[in-house]
């Protein structure tokens, strides 16, 4: 993957829309999951447990769960595959992957590299197609022992229900609505940079991006002004052009959702500080470029406050006390860190944001069965 970083990055930009620098970065990130998982395969240990009697030994073994199935999203078409495939292979499972319909080419390219690397036929299988039909086939077959899914909470619940038929283990990374908190004593420049990195990476099309930006009253005006300046400096355009920071949204439905969220906020009293409009790129390009946007006077009844926008829109919300801001349960917290994802750490949500973890030793555990052996001697 790293040998072919430029080729894979360009392919991803052309089919998904993110800027080329981001796409190349994702290839490196995706390769990191393969490297980490390969190393972690050496650390899948068993255990011995003290028995109550001298003539027994208690062994705890970890073994591959079996065939692993994965359904991956379009927003990170390389990393979301390797984050699932790497741990499954490290555990000793064979894998079938259903990539997103919007981005099958990156997945196929990764599968081809696995073949080149010498994977035996049938160990890693890439299966583009209709998600509902493929998921139905997998969860109706008792040979599939675990399904890992990244996508919406609504679909995740449907998969959980279907998985009950054969008590198939399931790992879900679902929707979220991450807050970004800025307190009065924050380093202003660091806070603005972190907000831009978190909110506008991949044009806001990430499941852990800042959906709501809470700013304490004492720093609010300075933060809002500086954030607006930084956002206005972001270059929008086709991802292959030099200096572009905001590429195209993935499809027309994504554009419609962004416009609906902004219109809804404005109708309920929000104000636009910058952006809030399409930026057509001319003939030859789909009309899917949206200006990076900052809106303020946001209230809890607006869609941007409780639905994932999945676009380059940063809603600002003023707060006064620390107690107002911190009443939250989250699986991941970035303290002075707008981009906390990394291959060696456990990634996942709480409650309706998902179950299970991806990354580090915790990701491998999703693909292992624990077997207890009581041994009389």
For each residue, the residues with C-beta under 8 A, 3 or more apart:
1: 4 5 8 27 30 31 34 78 110 113
2: 5 27 28 31
3:
4: 1 7 8 27 109 113
5: 1 2 8 9 24 27 28 31
6: 9 10 24
7: 4 10 11 109
8: 1 4 5 11 12 23 27 78 106 109 110
9: 5 6 12 13 20 23 24 26 27
10: 6 7 13 14 20 23 240
11: 7 8 14 15 105 106 109
12: 8 9 15 16 18 23 26 27 77 78 103 106
13: 9 10 16 17 18 19 20 23 239 240 247
14: 10 11 239 240
15: 11 12 77 102 103 105 106
16: 12 13 23 74 75 77 102 103 106 250
17: 13 203 239 247 248 249 250 288
18: 12 13 22 23 26 202 203 205 239 247
19: 13 22 23 239 244 245 246 247
20: 9 10 13 23 24 239 240 244
21: 24 25
22: 18 19 25 26 201 202 239 247
23: 8 9 10 12 13 16 18 19 20 26 27 239
24: 5 6 9 20 21 27 28
25: 21 22 28 29
26: 9 12 18 22 23 29 30 76 78 79
27: 1 2 4 5 8 9 12 23 24 30 31 78
28: 2 5 24 25 31 32
29: 25 26 32 33 78 79 341 343
30: 1 26 27 33 34 76 78 79 81 82 83 110
31: 1 2 5 27 28 34 35 82
32: 28 29 35 36 342 343
33: 29 30 36 37 79 82 83 86 87 343 359
34: 1 30 31 37 38 82 85 86
35: 31 32 38 39 343
36: 32 33 39 40 86 343 344 359 360
37: 33 34 40 41 86 87 89 90 343 363 364
38: 34 35 41 86 90
39: 35 36 42 43
40: 36 37 43 44 87 90 360 361 364
41: 37 38 44 89 90 91 364
42: 39
43: 39 40 361
44: 40 41 62 90 91 364 368
45: 62
46: 59 60 61 62
47: 59 60
48: 57 58 59 60
49: 58 59 60
50: 58
51: 54 56 57 58 374
52: 56
53: 56
54: 51
55: 376 377
56: 51 52 53 374 375 376 377
57: 48 51 374 375 377
58: 48 49 50 51 372 373 374 375
59: 46 47 48 49 372 373 374 375
60: 46 47 48 49 370 371 372 373
61: 46 370 371 372 373
62: 44 45 46 368 369 370 371
63: 92 368 369 371
64: 91 92 93 367 368 369
65: 68 91 93 145 146 169 367 368 369
66: 93 143 144 145 146
67: 93 94 95 96 143 144 145 146
68: 65 84 88 93 94 95 96 144 145 146 147 148 367
69: 95 96 97 98 138 144 146 147 148
70: 81 84 85 88 95 96 97 98 147 148 149
71: 97 98 131 134 135 147 148 149 150 151
72: 77 80 81 84 97 98 99 100 107 150
73: 76 77 80 100 150 151 207
74: 16 77 100 101 102 103 250
75: 16 80 202 205 206 207 250 310
76: 26 30 73 79 80 202 206
77: 12 15 16 72 73 74 80 81 99 100 103 106 107
78: 1 8 12 26 27 29 30 81 82 106 107 110
79: 26 29 30 33 76 82 83
80: 72 73 75 76 77 83 84 150
81: 30 70 72 77 78 84 85 97 99 106 107 110
82: 30 31 33 34 78 79 85 86 110
83: 30 33 79 80 86 87 343 347 358 359 363
84: 68 70 72 80 81 87 88 95 97 148 150 358
85: 34 70 81 82 88 89 95 97 124
86: 33 34 36 37 38 82 83 89 90 363
87: 33 37 40 83 84 90 91 358 363 364 366 367
88: 68 70 84 85 91 93 95 146 148 367
89: 37 41 85 86 92 93 95 123 124
90: 37 38 40 41 44 86 87 364 367
91: 41 44 64 65 87 88 364 367 368
92: 63 64 89 367
93: 64 65 66 67 68 88 89 146 367
94: 67 68 122 123 124 125
95: 67 68 69 70 84 85 88 89 123 124 125
96: 67 68 69 70 125 127 138 144
97: 69 70 71 72 81 84 85 107 111 124 125 126 127
98: 69 70 71 72 127 128 129 131 134 135
99: 72 77 81 103 104 106 107 108 126 128
100: 72 73 74 77 103 104
101: 74 104 128 130 131
102: 15 16 74 250 251
103: 12 15 16 74 77 99 100 106 107
104: 99 100 101 107 108 126 128
105: 11 15 108 109
106: 8 11 12 15 16 77 78 81 99 103 109 110
107: 72 77 78 81 97 99 103 104 110 111 126 128
108: 99 104 105 111 112 126 128
109: 4 7 8 11 105 106 112 113
110: 1 8 30 78 81 82 106 107 113 114 126
111: 97 107 108 114 115 124 125 126
112: 108 109 115 116
113: 1 4 109 110 116 117
114: 110 111 117 119 123 124
115: 111 112 118 119
116: 112 113
117: 113 114
118: 115
119: 114 115 123 124
120: 123
121:
122: 94 125
123: 89 94 95 114 119 120
124: 85 89 94 95 97 111 114 119
125: 94 95 96 97 111 122
126: 97 99 104 107 108 110 111
127: 96 97 98 134
128: 98 99 101 104 107 108
129: 98 133 134
130: 101 133 134
131: 71 98 101 134 135
132: 135 136
133: 129 130 136 137
134: 71 98 127 129 130 131 137 138
135: 71 98 131 132 138 139 147 159 162
136: 132 133 139 140 162
137: 133 134 140 141
138: 69 96 134 135 141 144 147
139: 135 136 144 147 159 162 163 165 166 168
140: 136 137 162 165 166
141: 137 138 144 166
142: 166
143: 66 67
144: 66 67 68 69 96 138 139 141 147 166 168
145: 65 66 67 68 168 169
146: 65 66 67 68 69 88 93 168 169 170 171 366 367
147: 68 69 70 71 135 138 139 144 159 163 168 169 170 171
148: 68 69 70 71 84 88 170 171 172 173 356 358 366
149: 70 71 155 156 159 170 171 172 173
150: 71 72 73 80 84 172 173 174 207
151: 71 73 155 156 173 174
152: 155 156 174 175
153: 156 157 174 175 352 353
154: 157 158
155: 149 151 152 158 159
156: 149 151 152 153 159 160 172 174 354
157: 153 154 160 161
158: 154 155 161 162
159: 135 139 147 149 155 156 162 163 170 172
160: 156 157 163 164 170 172
161: 157 158 164
162: 135 136 139 140 158 159 165
163: 139 147 159 160 166 167 168 169 170
164: 160 161 167
165: 139 140 162 168
166: 139 140 141 142 144 163
167: 163 164
168: 139 144 145 146 147 163 165
169: 65 145 146 147 163 366
170: 146 147 148 149 159 160 163 355 356
171: 146 147 148 149 354 355 356 357 358 366
172: 148 149 150 156 159 160 354 355 356
173: 148 149 150 151 207 347 348 349 353 354 356 358
174: 150 151 152 153 156 349 352 353 354
175: 152 153 207 308 352 353
176: 207 208 211 308 349 353
177: 211 212 306 307 308
178: 198 208 209 210 211 212 330
179: 210 211 212 213 214 325 328
180: 194 195 198 199 210 212 213 214 338
181: 214 325 326
182: 186 191 195 213 214 215 216 219 223
183: 186 216 219 322 325
184: 216 217 218 219
185:
186: 182 183 190 191 219 223
187: 190 191
188: 191 192 219 222 223 226
189: 192 193 226
190: 186 187 193 194 336
191: 182 186 187 188 194 195 219 223
192: 188 189 195 196 223 226 227 230
193: 189 190 196 197 230 338
194: 180 190 191 197 198 336 337 338
195: 180 182 191 192 198 199 210 213 227 314 338
196: 192 193 199 200 227 230 231 234 338
197: 193 194 200 201 338 339
198: 178 180 194 195 201 208 209 210 334 338 339
199: 180 195 196 204 209 210 213 312 314
200: 196 197 203 204 209 231 234 245 246 292 312 314
201: 22 197 198 204 206 209 339
202: 18 22 75 76 205 206 209 247
203: 17 18 200 246 247 248 249 290 311 312
204: 199 200 201 209 309 310 311 312 313
205: 18 75 202 209 249 250 254 310 311
206: 75 76 201 202 209
207: 73 75 150 173 175 176 308
208: 176 178 198 332 340 341
209: 178 198 199 200 201 202 204 205 206
210: 178 179 180 195 198 199 213 314 338
211: 176 177 178 179 304 308 309 315
212: 177 178 179 180 298 304 305 315 317
213: 179 180 182 195 199 210 227 314 315 316 317
214: 179 180 181 182 317 318 319 325
215: 182 219 220 223 224 316 317 318 319
216: 182 183 184 219 220 318 319 320 325
217: 184 220 318 319 320
218: 184
219: 182 183 184 186 188 191 215 216 222 223
220: 215 216 217 223 224 316 318
221: 224 225
222: 188 219 225 226
223: 182 186 188 191 192 215 219 220 226 227
224: 215 220 221 227 228 273 294 296 316
225: 221 222 228 229
226: 188 189 192 222 223 229 230
227: 192 195 196 213 223 224 230 231 294 314 316
228: 224 225 231 232 273 274 294
229: 225 226 232 233
230: 192 193 196 226 227 233 234
231: 196 200 227 228 234 274 275 292 293 294 314
232: 228 229 274 292
233: 229 230
234: 196 200 230 231 245 246 292
235: 243 244 245 246
236: 244 245 246 247 279 289 290 291 292
237: 241 244 246 247 281 289
238: 241 244 247 248 281 285
239: 13 14 17 18 19 20 22 23 244 247 248
240: 10 13 14 20 244
241: 237 238 244
242:
243: 235
244: 19 20 235 236 237 238 239 240 241 247
245: 19 200 234 235 236
246: 19 200 203 234 235 236 237 289 290 292 312
247: 13 17 18 19 22 202 203 236 237 238 239 244 289
248: 17 203 238 239 285 286 288 289
249: 17 203 205 254 255 258 288 289 290 311
250: 16 17 74 75 102 205 254 288
251: 102 254 255 288
252: 255 256 286 288
253: 256 257
254: 205 249 250 251 257 258 288 310 311
255: 249 251 252 258 259 278 287 288 290 311
256: 252 253 259 260
257: 253 254 260 261 309 310 311
258: 249 254 255 261 262 290 309 310 311 312 313
259: 255 256 262 263 278 290
260: 256 257 263 264 303
261: 257 258 264 265 302 303 304 307 309 311 313
262: 258 259 265 266 272 276 293 295 304 313
263: 259 260 266 267
264: 260 261 267 268 302 303 304
265: 261 262 268 270 295 298 302 303 304 315
266: 262 263 269 270 271 272 276 295
267: 263 264
268: 264 265 299 301 302
269: 266 297 299
270: 265 266 295 296 297 298 299 302 304 315
271: 266 295 296 297
272: 262 266 275 276 293 294 295
273: 224 228 294 295 296 316
274: 228 231 232 291 292 293 294
275: 231 272 290 291 292 293 294 312 313
276: 262 266 272 291 293 295
277: 290 291
278: 255 259 287 289 290 291
279: 236 289 290 291
280: 285 287 289
281: 237 238 284 285 289
282: 285
283:
284: 281
285: 238 248 280 281 282 288 289
286: 248 252
287: 255 278 280
288: 17 248 249 250 251 252 254 255 285
289: 236 237 246 247 248 249 278 279 280 281 285
290: 203 236 246 249 255 258 259 275 277 278 279 293 311 312
291: 236 274 275 276 277 278 279 312
292: 200 231 232 234 236 246 274 275 312 314
293: 231 262 272 274 275 276 290 312 313 314
294: 224 227 228 231 272 273 274 275 314 316
295: 262 265 266 270 271 272 273 276 298 304 313 314 315 316
296: 224 270 271 273 315 316
297: 269 270 271
298: 212 265 270 295 302 304 305 315 316 317
299: 268 269 270 302 305
300: 305 306
301: 268 305
302: 261 264 265 268 270 298 299 305 315
303: 260 261 264 265 306 307 309
304: 211 212 261 262 264 265 270 295 298 307 309 313 315
305: 212 298 299 300 301 302 315 317
306: 177 300 303
307: 177 261 303 304
308: 175 176 177 207 211
309: 204 211 257 258 261 303 304 313
310: 75 204 205 254 257 258
311: 203 204 205 249 254 255 257 258 261 290
312: 199 200 203 204 246 258 275 290 291 292 293
313: 204 258 261 262 275 293 295 304 309
314: 195 199 200 210 213 227 231 292 293 294 295
315: 211 212 213 265 270 295 296 298 302 304 305
316: 213 215 220 224 227 273 294 295 296 298
317: 212 213 214 215 298 305
318: 214 215 216 217 220
319: 214 215 216 217 324 325
320: 216 217 324
321: 324 325
322: 183 325 326
323: 326 327
324: 319 320 321 327
325: 179 181 183 214 216 319 321 322
326: 181 322 323
327: 323 324
328: 179
329: 350 351
330: 178 333 349 350 353
331: 346 347 348 349 350 353 354 357
332: 208 340 341 347 348 349
333: 330 340
334: 198 337 338 339 340
335:
336: 190 194
337: 194 334 340
338: 180 193 194 195 196 197 198 210 334
339: 197 198 201 334
340: 208 332 333 334 337 345
341: 29 208 332 345 347 359
342: 32 345 359
343: 29 32 33 35 36 37 83 359 360
344: 36 359 360
345: 340 341 342 359 360
346: 331 357 358 359 360 362 363
347: 83 173 331 332 341 357 358 359 363
348: 173 331 332 353 354 355 356 357 358
349: 173 174 176 330 331 332 352 353 354
350: 329 330 331 353 354
351: 329
352: 153 174 175 349
353: 153 173 174 175 176 330 331 348 349 350
354: 156 171 172 173 174 331 348 349 350
355: 170 171 172 348
356: 148 170 171 172 173 348 366
357: 171 331 346 347 348 360 362 363 365 366
358: 83 84 87 148 171 173 346 347 348 362 363 366
359: 33 36 83 341 342 343 344 345 346 347 362 363
360: 36 40 343 344 345 346 357 363 364
361: 40 43 364 365
362: 346 357 358 359 365 366
363: 37 83 86 87 346 347 357 358 359 360 366
364: 37 40 41 44 87 90 91 360 361 367 368
365: 357 361 362 368
366: 87 146 148 169 171 356 357 358 362 363
367: 64 65 68 87 88 90 91 92 93 146 364
368: 44 62 63 64 65 91 364 365
369: 62 63 64 65
370: 60 61 62
371: 60 61 62 63
372: 58 59 60 61
373: 58 59 60 61
374: 51 56 57 58 59
375: 56 57 58 59
376: 55 56
377: 55 56 57
